[in-house]
Amino acid sequence: MRRALIRLAAATVVGFVCVGAYSAFRIWQQGLQDERRPAGAVVVLGAAQYDGRPSPIFQSRLQHAVDLFKTGDYRFLFVTGGKQPGDRTTEAAVARQFAIDQGVPANQILMEDHGRNTLESLDAVQATLAAESIHDAVFVSDRSHMLRVLRIASDLGITGYGSPTPDSPGDSDPLHVVEATLHELGGLAV
């Protein structure tokens, strides 16, 4: 009996390692694909902001989203992100101001500023897009985040395409890449 339990435990560990390795592969496979195409909106996922200024990672996402919007292939630029305790402003408000400063017309910016995580933000995005009769969007975030974003969008009924930020500072830091991958593995599992 003991030998059978050891084999079962070993098989379980091997199974988890295989599932984890495959999931990590899928995270980075999706993150390396740029699926941009004309759609109803470009949706940029929020990231840290510091007293009204986007963090380097957030600024990279925002610049990529603004550049996509300026191609003329989208009706709206959709900015997302709430605020952390103690913050004076939201990620979405910082993103909106960044976009306006880059020449995006204010009336073409949609905003979700209550979500404190990806699921909450995308749930609100889906409701707003549906109200605007938009059923597809190009999502902008970091490479490691893209698979989970697209999975959640699909679960919410949004036809989503990923356009990962090509020059995110986080992607050049090996420690950040490992941490982000582990975070996304946990997020996908949940």
C-alpha positions, 0 to 999 in steps of 0.5 A: 500500500505504501509503495502505491501511495508513493507512486501516486504522489510521484505521478501527481507531482509529475502531472503538476510539473507538466501542466505548469510547464505547458501553461508557462509555455502557453503564456509566453507563446501568446505573449509573443503574438501580436494579433492587432487588427481593426476592432471596436476598441483598443483596451489597455489594462491598468498598471501602477501609477505614482501620484498621477504619473504612470509607472514605466510599465504602465507608460509603455502599455499606454504608449503602445495603445495610443499608437494603435488607436492613432492608426484609425482602426478603432472607434475608442481607446478604453483605459482601465484600472482603479486605485490602491488604498491611499492613492489620490487618483485611479490608474484609468484617470492617469491613462486618460490624461496620458492619452489626451496629452498624446492627442487622443480626443477625449470623446473617444476615450472610454474609462473603467476606474473601479476594477482592482484586478483584471477580472473586475476591470474586464467585467466592467469593460464588457458591460460598457462595450456591449452598451456601445454595441462593440463585440470585439477589441484589441487588448494591450498589456504585458506579454506575460498577462496576455493569455489570461486577459484573452481568456477572461475576455472570451469567457465574458463574450468579447472577441479579443485579440492581443497586442502585447507591449513590445518594449515593456521594461518588465520584459527585459528583467529576468527576475520580473519575467519569472515573477510575472510568469508565476503570478500568471500561472496562479491567475490562470489556475484561479 
